[in-house]
Amino acid sequence: MNPDVLDIAAHVRSRLAASAESLGIPTTTFVLDRPKDAAHGDVGLGCFPFAKALGKSPVEIAKELAASVTPDEVIESATAVGPFVNLRYRREALAESVVRGVLEGAAPYGQWAHEDKCVVIDFSSPNIAKPFHVGHLRSTVIGAALRRVYSHCGWRVEGINHLGDWGAQFGKVIVAWRRWGSDEDLERAPMRHMFEIYVRFGQEAPNDPSLQEEASAAFRALESGDDNEERAIWRRLREVSLKAFQGPYTRLCVEFDHVTGESFYEDKMKATVRQIEEAGITTLSEGALVVEVDGMPPCILRKTDGTTIYATRDLAGLFYRRDTYGFDRALYVVGAEQRLHFRQLRAVLERLGWPQAAQVEHIDFGLILFHNPDTGRWEKGKTRDGNAIFLSEVLDEAVANARRIIEDKNPELADKEAVAEAIGVSAIVFNDLKNSRVKDVKFDWEEMLTFEGETGPYVQYAGARLASILRKAGGAPTGPVAWQALADADSVLLTMLEYGPTLQRVLDKNEPSILTGLTTRLASSIHSYLREHHVLSAEPEIREARLALVAAARKLLDNGLSLLGMTSPEEM
């Protein structure tokens, strides 16, 4: 095999395209995938899309195309199976391409070439002075995974934590702090104390109308732009909240390129409203400034009392992000309950004539559900008294459960605390990302921490097994490898070969679960291979080849888990 030919998938695509062109088949709709029946081949092309253009049946087209693809140093055979053209790789070429590609960090396993494309990803976005609760988990881990995958695939990524640090609720927060805030409690347990006084405001307001009046006045003072007492309280609580949020972010391996928040757009909202008014698409409705949108309630820009709402701030944010970043895609990783809001935003942009309107996408997701033993049902996560569940407490419980499992299964494990942290936190991330994001997530401690099935620990254990083999062998081989000795590893190799197409599908659908599924399949194929093939005790030539495969599989599994936001322990 030519040492420069590493991407055999690209080679096959090129050969198919050349053959298709000679037959007059359009190649812009090429979609290659693994056949459902492995006996049919390693990669297949369905010919359905070409039937209408050529005026032939897909079966006839498949026969002609398969006959035109002759074997070479990469392709062993091309056969027609009904309406599909199925190809089989030469095993030596498959092994060298995949293993070398991974170990040498070649794309698509390593960093892809830079593309002149920008994606803005708005995710996490907790509210200042309120707990970072378990409800923020989904936006945080989905958005962080997308940020990593887009970056890996060559996009310029602007990951934004659009903090909820502005709005009428801050009038309530300010009043609650004035009446019941404690410097001592804020120092001891900042988020819990701010949450408790905010809840107290809600409890006492129905019986004390002056509270709401005071809160409205406080927000007007805050929005005035003056450097007043309200601004000082807001600034202090914001800084305390940001410091507290960093704890969960660090544990979840989450990073942002920008932490701005709604307040960042405070001085930009008047200009935004003015631009929309000048476009001639606003009307007054009961004293409020709105934009009428077809089939939906009007989008409110300014309330009757002159204050803005989050729709105004989101529009100001979009104006700023368009002008600053020149995005090709703008993703908002926000729960499904906000679908109407984002439909309204896009409708406003369309009325403004924005060409980028179609690139503003709501990446919605389902709820996190906990089992309620009292009702026997899966319900939205809250404590028995109706309060939100703090995310830090959930992470702590996951790590404690992982620690108990380690004590039971491997009490002599070195650095047990770090491994328990890696297993526990990663189990939560994997559980969130393993299913389609639009589905609700069931928070089942026993299931998510098991070492069997579609779980984080199951995938992590495959990586730990591979790391153990490499330690015992003294590392990966450094000399020439007999690639033909890996002819029996096609299941692992073909799964690894899916890495590039999998990442592309993640981008196409903004769906991290596609990558999570691949890591599970790769872990399964690794476990199966190691059950049937000895590595360290094999004959020298075979041993070296299998060690190269072990090193590549370990590296690729680690890369995939890292993109998802998980760590891959060396020992478990």
C-alpha positions in Angstrom: 0.0 0.0 0.0 1.2 3.5 -0.8 2.4 5.0 2.5 0.8 8.3 1.7 -2.7 6.7 1.3 -4.1 7.0 4.9 -7.8 7.9 4.3 -9.1 4.8 2.6 -12.7 6.1 2.9 -11.7 9.1 0.8 -10.0 6.7 -1.7 -13.2 4.6 -2.1 -15.3 7.7 -2.5 -12.9 9.0 -5.2 -13.0 5.6 -7.0 -16.8 5.5 -6.9 -17.1 9.1 -8.0 -14.8 8.4 -11.0 -16.8 5.3 -12.0 -20.1 7.1 -11.5 -19.0 10.0 -13.6 -18.2 7.7 -16.5 -21.7 6.3 -16.3 -23.4 9.7 -16.1 -24.3 9.3 -12.4 -24.5 12.5 -10.3 -22.1 12.2 -7.4 -23.4 15.1 -5.3 -25.8 12.8 -3.4 -23.2 10.1 -2.5 -24.0 8.7 0.9 -21.7 5.8 2.0 -22.6 3.6 5.0 -21.8 0.2 6.4 -24.2 -2.5 5.1 -26.6 -3.9 7.7 -25.3 -7.4 6.9 -21.5 -7.4 7.3 -21.4 -10.4 4.9 -22.3 -8.1 2.1 -19.3 -5.8 2.5 -17.5 -3.1 4.5 -19.1 0.0 2.9 -22.1 0.5 0.7 -23.8 3.0 -1.6 -27.5 3.0 -2.2 -28.5 3.8 -5.8 -32.0 5.0 -5.2 -31.2 8.7 -5.7 -29.8 8.1 -9.2 -32.8 6.2 -10.6 -34.9 9.2 -11.7 -32.0 11.1 -13.3 -30.9 8.1 -15.3 -34.3 6.6 -16.0 -33.1 3.2 -14.8 -33.9 1.0 -11.8 -31.6 1.2 -8.8 -30.8 -2.5 -9.2 -29.6 -2.0 -12.8 -27.5 1.1 -11.8 -25.9 -0.9 -8.9 -24.9 -3.7 -11.3 -23.3 -1.2 -13.8 -21.5 0.8 -11.1 -20.2 -2.3 -9.3 -18.8 -3.7 -12.6 -17.0 -0.4 -13.3 -15.1 -0.4 -9.9 -12.1 -2.7 -10.4 -10.0 -3.9 -7.5 -6.8 -2.0 -6.5 -4.4 -1.8 -3.5 -7.3 -0.7 -1.2 -10.5 -2.2 -2.7 -10.7 -6.0 -2.7 -14.1 -6.3 -4.4 -17.2 -4.4 -5.5 -20.4 -6.3 -5.8 -24.1 -5.4 -6.4 -26.6 -6.6 -3.8 -30.0 -5.5 -5.0 -30.0 -1.7 -5.3 -26.7 -1.3 -3.4 -23.0 -1.3 -4.4 -21.0 -2.9 -1.6 -17.3 -2.8 -1.4 -14.8 -4.7 0.7 -11.4 -3.3 1.8 -8.2 -5.3 1.6 -7.5 -6.2 5.3 -3.9 -5.1 5.2 -4.9 -1.7 3.7 -7.7 -1.3 6.3 -5.4 -2.0 9.2 -2.6 0.3 8.1 -5.0 3.1 7.2 -6.9 3.1 10.4 -4.2 2.3 12.9 -1.6 4.7 11.4 -4.2 7.3 10.9 -5.1 7.3 14.6 -1.6 7.0 16.0 -0.3 9.7 13.7 -3.2 12.0 14.4 -4.3 12.3 10.8 -7.8 13.6 10.0 -10.5 12.6 10.6 -9.1 10.9 13.7 -7.0 13.9 14.6 -7.7 17.7 14.1 -9.4 18.4 10.8 -8.2 21.1 8.5 -9.3 24.7 9.3 -12.5 25.7 7.5 -13.5 29.3 6.9 -16.7 28.8 8.9 -17.8 30.1 12.3 -20.4 28.7 14.6 -21.7 30.6 17.7 -22.9 28.2 20.4 -25.0 29.7 23.2 -25.2 27.1 26.1 -25.5 26.5 29.8 -26.7 30.1 30.7 -27.5 29.7 34.4 -29.2 32.5 36.3 -27.2 34.7 38.6 -28.2 34.5 42.3 -30.0 31.3 41.7 -28.7 27.7 42.1 -26.8 25.9 39.4 -29.4 23.2 39.5 -29.7 19.8 37.7 -32.0 21.4 35.1 -28.9 23.3 33.7 -27.0 20.0 33.2 -28.5 19.2 29.7 -27.8 22.6 28.1 -24.3 22.5 29.6 -23.1 19.1 28.5 -24.8 19.1 25.1 -23.5 22.6 24.3 -20.0 21.7 25.5 -19.9 18.6 23.4 -21.0 20.4 20.3 -18.3 23.1 21.0 -15.6 20.5 21.1 -16.8 18.6 18.0 -17.1 21.7 15.9 -13.7 22.8 16.9 -12.2 19.3 16.2 -13.8 19.5 12.7 -12.1 22.7 11.8 -14.8 25.3 12.6 -14.0 28.6 14.4 -16.1 28.2 17.5 -17.4 31.0 19.7 -18.9 29.2 22.8 -20.9 31.7 24.8 -22.3 31.4 28.3 -25.2 33.8 28.0 -25.8 34.3 31.7 -29.2 35.2 33.0 -28.0 38.3 34.8 -30.6 40.8 33.8 -34.4 41.2 33.9 -37.2 42.0 36.2 -36.4 39.1 38.6 -33.3 41.0 39.7 -35.5 43.6 41.3 -36.8 40.8 43.5 -33.2 39.6 44.1 -32.1 43.1 45.2 -35.1 43.6 47.5 -34.6 40.1 49.0 -30.9 40.9 49.7 -31.7 44.2 51.3 -34.2 42.6 53.6 -32.8 39.2 54.5 -29.2 39.0 53.0 -26.4 38.0 55.3 -22.7 38.6 54.5 -21.8 35.6 56.7 -24.2 33.2 55.0 -23.2 34.5 51.6 -19.6 33.7 52.4 -20.4 30.2 53.8 -22.9 29.0 51.2 -23.3 31.6 48.5 -25.8 30.0 46.1 -27.9 28.3 48.7 -28.2 31.6 50.7 -29.2 33.6 47.5 -31.7 30.9 46.6 -33.2 30.9 50.1 -33.8 34.6 50.2 -35.2 34.6 46.7 -37.6 31.8 47.7 -38.6 33.8 50.8 -39.5 36.7 48.6 -41.8 34.5 46.6 -43.4 33.2 49.8 -44.0 36.6 51.4 -44.9 38.7 48.3 -48.5 37.4 48.1 -49.2 38.8 51.6 -47.1 41.9 51.2 -47.9 43.9 48.0 -45.2 46.4 48.9 -42.5 43.8 48.1 -43.5 43.6 44.4 -43.7 47.4 44.2 -40.3 47.7 45.7 -38.9 45.1 43.3 -40.3 46.9 40.3 -38.7 50.1 41.4 -35.4 48.4 42.1 -35.3 47.0 38.5 -36.1 50.4 37.0 -33.3 51.8 39.1 -31.0 49.0 37.9 -31.9 49.6 34.3 -31.5 53.3 34.5 -27.7 53.0 33.9 -26.8 55.0 37.1 -24.1 53.7 39.3 -26.4 53.4 42.3 -27.0 51.0 45.2 -29.0 48.6 43.1 -26.1 48.4 40.6 -23.7 47.7 43.4 -25.8 44.9 44.9 -26.3 43.4 41.4 -22.6 43.5 40.6 -21.6 41.9 43.9 -24.1 39.0 43.6 -23.1 38.5 40.0 -19.4 38.1 40.9 -20.2 35.7 43.7 -22.4 33.6 41.4 -19.7 33.4 38.7 -17.2 32.2 41.2 -19.6 29.5 42.5 -20.5 28.3 39.0 -16.9 27.6 38.2 -16.9 24.5 40.5 -19.4 22.5 38.4 -17.9 23.7 35.2 -14.4 22.5 36.2 -15.8 19.1 37.2 -17.7 18.8 33.9 -14.7 19.8 31.9 -16.7 22.7 30.4 -15.1 25.8 29.0 -16.4 28.9 27.3 -14.9 31.4 24.8 -17.0 34.2 26.2 -19.0 34.7 29.4 -21.2 37.8 28.7 -24.7 37.5 30.0 -27.8 39.5 29.2 -26.4 42.6 31.0 -23.7 42.8 28.3 -26.4 44.0 25.9 -27.8 46.6 28.2 -26.3 49.5 26.3 -27.1 47.9 22.9 -30.9 47.4 23.4 -32.0 50.9 22.5 -30.1 50.7 19.2 -31.6 47.3 18.5 -35.1 48.4 19.1 -34.5 51.5 17.0 -33.2 49.4 14.1 -36.3 47.2 14.2 -38.6 50.3 14.4 -36.8 51.9 11.5 -37.5 48.7 9.5 -41.2 49.5 9.8 -42.3 46.2 11.3 -43.3 47.3 14.8 -46.7 48.1 16.2 -48.1 49.2 19.5 -50.3 46.7 21.4 -51.9 47.9 24.6 -48.9 50.3 25.1 -46.2 47.7 24.4 -43.9 47.7 21.4 -44.3 44.5 19.5 -43.5 42.8 16.2 -46.5 40.8 14.7 -45.5 37.4 13.5 -47.7 35.0 11.5 -49.3 32.1 13.4 -47.8 33.1 16.8 -48.4 35.7 19.6 -46.5 39.0 18.9 -42.9 39.3 19.9 -42.7 41.9 22.6 -39.7 44.3 22.4 -40.6 46.8 25.1 -43.3 46.5 27.9 -45.7 49.2 28.7 -43.5 50.4 31.6 -40.6 50.9 29.2 -38.5 48.0 30.4 -37.2 45.2 28.1 -37.6 41.5 28.2 -35.4 38.6 27.2 -36.6 38.6 23.6 -35.1 42.2 23.2 -31.9 41.0 24.7 -31.7 38.0 22.5 -32.2 40.1 19.4 -29.5 42.5 20.6 -27.3 39.5 21.1 -27.9 38.3 17.6 -27.2 41.7 16.1 -23.9 41.8 18.1 -22.9 38.2 17.2 -23.6 38.8 13.5 -21.5 41.9 13.4 -18.7 40.6 15.7 -18.3 37.0 14.6 -19.9 36.8 11.1 -21.3 33.5 12.0 -22.4 30.8 9.6 -24.5 29.0 12.2 -25.8 30.3 15.5 -26.9 27.5 17.9 -29.0 28.1 21.0 -28.9 25.0 23.3 -32.0 25.7 25.2 -34.8 23.4 26.5 -37.8 22.5 24.4 -40.1 24.6 26.4 -38.6 27.7 24.7 -39.6 26.6 21.1 -42.1 29.4 20.7 -39.5 32.0 21.8 -37.0 30.9 19.2 -39.7 30.6 16.5 -40.6 34.2 17.2 -37.0 35.4 17.0 -36.5 33.7 13.6 -39.8 35.2 12.4 -38.6 38.7 13.5 -35.3 38.2 11.7 -37.1 37.0 8.5 -39.3 40.1 8.6 -36.1 42.2 8.9 -34.8 40.4 5.8 -31.9 38.8 7.5 -30.2 36.3 5.1 -28.7 34.6 8.3 -32.2 33.9 9.8 -32.2 30.3 8.6 -28.8 29.7 10.3 -30.2 30.7 13.7 -31.1 27.2 15.2 -32.8 26.2 18.4 -31.0 23.1 19.7 -33.8 21.8 21.9 -33.7 19.0 24.4 -36.0 17.1 26.8 -36.2 17.1 30.6 -34.2 15.3 33.3 -36.5 12.9 35.2 -36.1 11.4 38.6 -38.0 8.4 39.9 -40.6 9.4 42.6 -41.0 6.4 45.0 -44.2 7.9 46.4 -46.0 8.0 43.0 -43.9 5.3 41.1 -43.5 7.8 38.2 -40.6 9.5 36.6 -40.9 13.2 37.3 -39.0 16.5 36.8 -36.3 16.7 39.4 -37.2 18.5 42.6 -36.7 17.9 46.2 -39.6 16.8 48.4 -40.3 20.4 49.4 -40.4 21.4 45.7 -37.0 23.1 45.5 -34.6 22.6 42.7 -31.8 20.0 43.1 -28.4 21.5 43.2 -26.1 20.1 40.5 -23.0 20.1 42.8 -24.9 17.8 45.1 -25.9 15.4 42.3 -22.2 15.3 41.2 -21.1 14.6 44.8 -23.6 11.7 45.0 -22.5 10.2 41.7 -18.9 10.3 42.9 -19.8 8.8 46.3 -21.6 5.9 44.5 -18.6 5.3 42.3 -16.4 5.3 45.3 -18.5 2.6 46.9 -18.3 0.5 43.7 -14.5 0.9 43.7 -14.2 -0.2 47.3 -16.3 -3.3 46.5 -14.6 -4.3 43.2 -11.0 -2.9 43.5 -10.2 -1.7 47.0 -6.4 -1.6 46.2 -6.8 0.8 43.3 -4.3 3.6 43.3 -5.7 7.2 43.4 -9.2 6.0 44.2 -10.6 9.5 44.7 -9.5 10.8 41.3 -10.9 7.6 39.6 -14.2 7.9 41.5 -14.5 11.5 40.4 -13.8 10.5 36.8 -16.3 7.6 36.8 -19.0 9.4 38.7 -19.0 12.6 36.8 -18.5 10.9 33.4 -21.4 8.6 34.2 -23.7 11.5 34.5 -22.4 13.1 31.3 -22.7 9.9 29.3 -26.2 9.2 30.6 -27.3 12.6 29.4 -25.7 12.3 26.0 -26.4 8.6 25.1 -29.9 9.2 23.7 -31.3 11.7 21.2 -31.2 15.1 22.9 -35.0 15.7 22.3 -35.8 12.7 24.6 -36.2 13.0 28.3 -33.4 11.6 30.4 -34.1 9.2 33.2 -31.7 9.7 36.1 -31.2 6.1 37.3 -28.2 5.8 39.6 -28.0 2.0 39.4 -28.2 1.9 35.6 -25.8 4.8 34.8 -23.0 3.4 37.1 -23.1 -0.2 35.9 -20.1 -1.6 34.1 -22.3 -3.3 31.5 -24.4 -2.1 28.6 -24.6 1.5 27.3 -23.0 3.3 30.1 -20.0 5.6 30.8 -18.2 3.1 33.1 -18.6 0.4 30.4 -16.9 2.5 27.8 -14.3 3.8 30.3 -13.5 0.2 31.3 -12.6 -0.7 27.7 -10.1 2.1 27.6 -8.7 1.0 31.0 -8.3 -2.6 29.7 -6.3 -1.3 26.7 -4.2 0.9 28.9 -3.4 -2.0 31.1 -2.2 -4.1 28.1 0.1 -1.3 27.0 1.6 -0.9 30.5 2.4 -4.5 30.7 3.9 -4.5 27.2 6.0 -1.4 28.0 4.1 0.8 25.5 3.1 0.7 21.8 5.5 -0.8 19.2 7.9 1.5 17.6 9.1 -0.6 14.7 7.5 -1.8 11.4 4.1 -3.5 11.8 2.9 -6.6 9.8 -0.5 -5.1 9.0 -1.7 -8.4 7.5 -1.6 -9.9 11.0 -4.7 -7.8 11.8 -6.9 -9.5 9.3 -9.0 -10.9 12.2 -9.5 -7.4 13.7 -11.9 -6.1 11.0 -14.8 -5.6 13.5 -12.7 -3.2 15.6 -11.1 -1.5 12.6 -14.4 -0.9 10.7 -15.9 0.6 13.9 -12.9 2.9 14.2 -13.3 3.8 10.6 -16.7 5.2 11.4 -15.2 8.0 13.5 -15.0 10.6 10.7 -18.5 10.1 9.3 -19.8 10.0 12.8 -18.4 13.4 13.7 -19.9 14.8 10.4 -23.3 13.4 11.4 -23.0 15.1 14.8 -22.5 18.4 13.1 -25.3 17.8 10.5 -27.8 17.0 13.2 -26.2 18.8 16.2 -26.7 15.5 18.0 -23.9 14.4 20.4 -25.6 11.0 21.0 -24.3 9.9 17.6 -20.8 10.0 18.9 -21.8 8.5 22.2 -23.3 5.5 20.3 -20.0 5.1 18.4 -18.0 5.0 21.6 -20.3 2.3 23.0 -19.9 0.2 19.8 -16.2 0.6 19.8 -16.0 -0.5 23.5 -18.2 -3.5 22.7 -16.0 -4.5 19.7 -12.8 -4.1 21.8 -14.2 -6.3 24.6 -15.2 -8.9 22.1 -11.8 -8.9 20.4 -9.9 -9.2 23.6 -12.0 -12.1 24.7 -11.0 -14.0 21.6 -7.5 -12.8 20.9 -4.5 -12.8 23.2 -2.1 -9.9 22.8 0.8 -10.2 25.1 1.3 -14.0 24.7 0.9 -14.0 20.9 3.7 -14.7 18.5 6.1 -11.7 18.1 4.9 -10.5 14.7 1.2 -10.9 15.7 1.9 -9.4 19.2 3.4 -6.2 17.7 0.5 -5.8 15.3 -2.1 -6.3 18.0 -0.3 -3.9 20.3 -0.4 -1.2 17.6 -4.2 -1.9 17.3 -4.5 -1.7 21.1 -2.7 1.7 21.2 -4.8 3.1 18.4 -8.1 1.9 19.9 -7.1 3.3 23.3 -6.2 6.7 21.7 -9.4 6.9 19.6 -11.6 5.9 22.5 -9.9 8.6 24.7 -10.4 11.2 21.9 -14.1 10.3 21.5 -14.7 10.5 25.3 -12.8 13.8 25.5 -15.0 15.3 22.8 -18.0 14.3 24.9 -16.6 15.8 28.0 -15.5 12.6 29.7 -12.2 11.4 31.1 -10.7 8.0 30.4 -8.9 6.6 33.5 -5.8 4.5 33.0 -7.0 2.1 35.8 -10.4 1.3 37.1 
